[in-house]
């Protein structure tokens, strides 16, 4: 304790801001000096013990903290609240935090609730994370002039107009992550400043809603560098070119090749898990693509893309579940290769640039054997071909059988 007392107040406040506010408040009993230190911590972090906690627990603690708080700015507000917490209380707390220069808000709810209207004009907010919210009744005027990162988890965006209003006020937004539990026919993202976009559908594939066979994502984000879109959407299209796009991961229940491939041609690294049949329409060249990962259900995309990737260096086949490891909610693909028709002419990348071919979860089907044989025989610059068999398959090395 003597050593702690030697520390300056600024350092002690940094330490206290790293622990839950309930713990920081208890330090007031340590000594006279510590009695009021917690009142100057620029952060409030409160978590209900359980989803069924009584509503007065949060009300009593949060309101007392806000009443006694003496720091000039409340930098961060983190609330994890049970289902019994009153929406009117939440709205009041956020209004107070906004008036004190709030920069980071994290709100986790046990039951769906609408977003407090007072939040929509917080001009100091830089990071916003909302869980279990309904995007509804968004005012015509939204002003998030400092907001750079928005994370929406388990959200209901059934009205695309309201979501459009929300994004219209985010003039400097760079990172947007949306994990949807409900949405309308079209999901539109129109943010010129956006650099990173993740759209994840949390509905299980087994849950079918009438009209789900034509649900799409419309993107208007010319500054985009990273794009992740996954699950039950039928199509994806971009209204503008995305010349800065570096990475793209796309998993769709179905797919329109003209809409999909047309918005990804600037990508340098591309992951695809799209199980729909391909049509024969012409596509633009992927002049920047150097790395292509295909889910093992998507072999029908292979030759179409290879014909338009003159700089491709790395080609990987692997199950969708391992394509992007941090998306734990993805449902596993069980589709396998059918018969694959090899091209009549060798794609340019096989003769000039392809260095590495990898196959994870190789099952040894006739279609897979045909692809491996063709790549091995026609890739003139190939340095490495690695095949990792499925646990259910035993590779026969002798006689060149794979």
Buried (B, 14 or more C-beta within 10 A) or exposed (E): EEEBEEEEEEEBBEBBBEBBBEEBBEBBEEEEEBEEBBBBBBBBBBBBEEEEBEBEBBBEBBBEBBEEBEBEEBBBBBBBBBBBBBEEBBBBBBBBBBEBBBBBBBBBBBEBBBBBEBBBBBEBBBBBBBBBBBBEEBEEEBBBBBBBBBBBBBBBBBBBEBBBBBBBBBBBBBBBBBBBBBBBEEBBBBBEBBBBBBBBBBBEEEEEEEEBEEBBBBBBBBBBBBBBBBBBBBBBBBEBEBEEBBBBBBBBBBBBBBBBBBBBBBBBBBBBBBBBEBEEEEBEEBEBBBBBBBBBBBBBBBBBBBBBBBBBBBBBBBBBBEBBEEBEEBBEBEEEBEEBEBBEEBBBBBEEBBBBBBBBBBBBBEBBBBBBEBBEEBBEEBEEBEBEBBEEBEEEEEEEEB
